[in-house]
Amino acid sequence: MHIPFNKFYLIGKEETYFSQALKESKITGGGKFSNQSVQFLCSRYGFNNLHLTTSCTAALETAALLLDIQAGDEIIVPSYTFVSTVNAFALRGAKLVFADSGKDNPNMDAAGIEQLITSRTKAIIPVHYGGVACDMDIISGLAQKHNLTVVEDAAHSIDAWYNNRPLGSLGDMAAFSFHETKNITCGEGGALVLNNTFFAERAEIVLDKGTNRKAFAEGKTDKYEWVGLGSSYRMAEPTAAFLLAQLEALDTVQKIRKEFWNNYYSALTDTGLQDFFSLPVVPQYAKHNASVFYLVCSSRTLRDKLITGLAVAGIAAAFHYQPLHLSPFYTAMQQKPVVLPHSEKFGNCLLRLPLHANLRTDDVKYVTDQIIKILN
Ligand SMILES: *Cc1c(COP(=O)(O)O)cnc(C)c1O
């Protein structure tokens, strides 16, 4: 028995679309497959302005460039997240202010954010962990009150919702990931959503490597020049062709993933093992997308024992983020240590179970049986 933690899922049309893309006269971005992928996402989620990028990291870096961060500007970010959430802004010189996770949810604790806001705060970067929405009413309210920008790190959040609104539509900007480990993939890829026209206009320049190429192409200027900071972040056409095939199969993939997520949840409910682990808590306002299934173990020792026990049974289970406020790079820059107990708890105790569309129902049952067996 071998159950991999993740395996990318091919739905069928990837090869066909990919080879069609190779027959086009251009394979840079912005061709017909890129346009169809953009169209798909915009019409399904009501986005007005979306750009495909080479990764979610690239989308976040674009967002950071658009924020026009100056030395001393602060951003509020969760500590319990992937490094790209903060690297993108640290690259521009932002000072990182870490928010703790909630008590029973890895997302940043919205109630603790206001005390972190200073006159230098520029933006709040909520990460919807596992596609479970952050408390966006509180976060948007604070942003409005203090005149801050909100950038959603929606890397996990395709087809996930906050009340009736899709994640990615709630901040001024949002970044999605189509990395191999996410629900929908094209190998490496991402998308930047711009919900604020101020950023939407400037994004054309950043994404055109700091030039006014778009204005030139539209005949609005007679020269094509360097007009600001920018970089090369656009997704190429063959990748977009692969992505389109995956997007067209989104409902199929989501149905499978949700079924497995629900199977995990119900098999691990009422096991009499509540002293050893707790199950994900999904707030009322969130409709998640089965991006991650996790347990929160009662201790790090128990979490590590489960990882080892499951490995012996042929199951690859995994911990997740190491809190960034404890990372070597951050602690080396800091004078005094930061203590964020909930983030640290998730760092020590969170265990992810295999969740991908290649699993079979029996695999999920085997995993939950093994967990129960190990803990008994
Ligand atoms: C995966 C991930 C990213 C980075 O996505 P890439 O597409 O690999 O750049 C950023 N933030 C979070 C929370 C992620 O999980």
The ligand as a MOL file (V3000), in Angstrom:
LIG
                    3D

  0  0  0     0  0            999 V3000
M  V30 BEGIN CTAB
M  V30 COUNTS 15 15 0 0 0
M  V30 BEGIN ATOM
M  V30 1 C 1.2100 27.6390 -2.6530 0
M  V30 2 C 1.1260 28.9370 -1.9350 0
M  V30 3 C 1.6930 30.1100 -2.4510 0
M  V30 4 C 2.6120 30.1100 -3.6400 0
M  V30 5 O 2.0260 29.6420 -4.7800 0
M  V30 6 P 2.9490 29.4650 -6.0940 0
M  V30 7 O 1.9400 29.3910 -7.1910 0
M  V30 8 O 3.7100 28.1930 -5.8910 0
M  V30 9 O 3.8280 30.6430 -6.2010 0
M  V30 10 C 1.4750 31.3130 -1.8010 0
M  V30 11 N 0.7410 31.3630 -0.6880 0
M  V30 12 C 0.1940 30.2570 -0.1350 0
M  V30 13 C -0.6390 30.3960 1.0910 0
M  V30 14 C 0.3840 29.0110 -0.7320 0
M  V30 15 O -0.1160 27.9170 -0.1640 0
M  V30 END ATOM
M  V30 BEGIN BOND
M  V30 1 1 1 2
M  V30 2 1 2 3
M  V30 3 2 2 14
M  V30 4 1 3 4
M  V30 5 2 3 10
M  V30 6 1 4 5
M  V30 7 1 5 6
M  V30 8 2 6 7
M  V30 9 1 6 8
M  V30 10 1 6 9
M  V30 11 1 10 11
M  V30 12 2 11 12
M  V30 13 1 12 13
M  V30 14 1 12 14
M  V30 15 1 14 15
M  V30 END BOND
M  V30 END CTAB
M  END
